[in-house]
Amino acid sequence: MTDSTSPAPPSNPYLVLASAIALPGSGHVMLGLPARGLQFLFFMVILGWVTTKVTPPDASFIGRHAGGFLIYALSILDAYRIARIRHSVWAHSTRPDSDGAAGGAKADI
């Protein structure tokens, strides 16, 4: 017998994107990857601090903390990419095949 229950849908990628933009690392926490989110936060702080030490004092706020903002942007993109991949895999695995079975494996002809 086969189990006819479909897997639970993953988080909405746009909700993960909004969460990652609003609070750094929270998109990864929504995806169940809190350690990855903490790693991004750690490197945001470290590179933000490093760029404050190497930039001239007359640089803008964004310029003084450019390293941290770079990692912040990469964090947002990473969380959204993971959410999109998970959603696409879930959508592909739950769509019905031409023979009516959900799952993706077709019978050999």
Secondary structure, DSSP 8 states (H G I E B T S, - for coil): ------------HHHHHHHHHHSTTHHHHHTT-HHHHHHHHHHHHHHHHHHHHHS-TTS-HHHHTHHHHHHHHHHHHHHHHHHHHHHHHHHHHHSB-TTS-BSS-----
